[in-house]
Amino acid sequence: MKLIKTKIDNVFWLIRGKKYLVTKNLSPGFSVYGEKLFRYKGKEYRQWIPQRSKLAAAIYKKFEPIPLKEGYKVLYLGAASGTTMSHVSDIVGKSGKVWGVDIAPRVLRDLIFVCERKKNMYPILADASLPETYSNIVPKVDFIYEDVAAPNQIDIFIKNCDMYLKKGKYAMIAIKARSIDVTSPPKEIFERAKKEIGEFYNIINSKRLEPYHKDHIMILVKK
């Protein structure tokens, strides 16, 4: 077995016959969504599956930079049951915090269970299109990540970045074309999305996420 560092804190490539993307497990012994756990030199690592996580898919696609660091405060929009958010929790570590917003009570129940094991994760039942409703909970943050499958996902992203992202810091959005428009070609939708976001923030990078996620693009911006 061999462990190779990536450019992201607490994220590695683990070689054991096959090549696995892994994060250093902040809660040893705890598997969030059935992912494999590996032991190496007394520490535990969780497999990060690109088909289950758009952020993992971006890493597999060599998307750079991904400016997440240990100790960061992160706002996660569209947290769902905590699959990707739990890996972000591993990245920022004990000194970091991740606030996860989701509108669906059913998935938030699953998220609460994960947060009970990962002490730097905080669940918020709220509508991300109304960021002012959680302003008493969430401070200014170092990084925002959005994965919201909604027609107004770009508007949600801009509103939250305006309100919560520190100046000079970064945010990422995974855009699902079919959630915005089911009739136009994805390429056209993505071009319109980049133009809209680019009116407010500097776009640093963008990349399609096939073959892991069809008709998705990841965009990185700087405030």
C-alpha positions, 0 to 999 in steps of 0.5 A: 500500500502507498499513500500519495499527497494531493494539493488539498489538505488531508486528501490523498491517492491511496494505491492498493492494487487499484488507485483510490481517492481518499480523505483522512477520516476525522471520525475513525471507524465511521463510514458515511455512505458505505465507502471503503475504509483503509488503515495505513500507518496507524491512521484511517482513510475513507474512499471518496467515490467520484460517482457519488460526489461531484467534488471528487469527480472534479479532482479525478478530472484534474480540476485545479485549484480546489482551494480548501484548507485545514482550518477553513470555515465552509458553507455548504449549500445543498448538503443532502445526507452529507456524502460530500460534506463529510469529506469536506469535514475531513479536509478542514479537520478539527480546527475547521467548521462546515455548515450544511444547508438543505431544504428537505427535512427527510435528508436532514435527518440523515445529515444530523446522524452524520453530524453527531459523529463528525463534530465539525459539521452543523446541519441547517434546515433552511431554504438556501435562496433565503440566506438571511434566514441563517445569518444568526448561525453562519459567520463569514466563511473562507469557502462556499460550495454549492450543489443544488439541483434547482432552476435558480441555483445560480441566483442562490450561489450569488446571493450566498457568496455576496452575504457570506464569502470573505473578500479574496476567498473562493467558491465552487458551484456544481451546475446541473444543466437539466435542472436549469433548462430541459430544452437547451443543449447543456453547452449553451446552458453552461455558457449562459451560466458562466456569463451570469456568474462572471458579471459578479465574480472572477471565474478562475476555472470551469470543467465538465464532469463527464463521465462521472456526472452527465450534463454537469459542470464545476465552476470556481470563482474568486470574490 
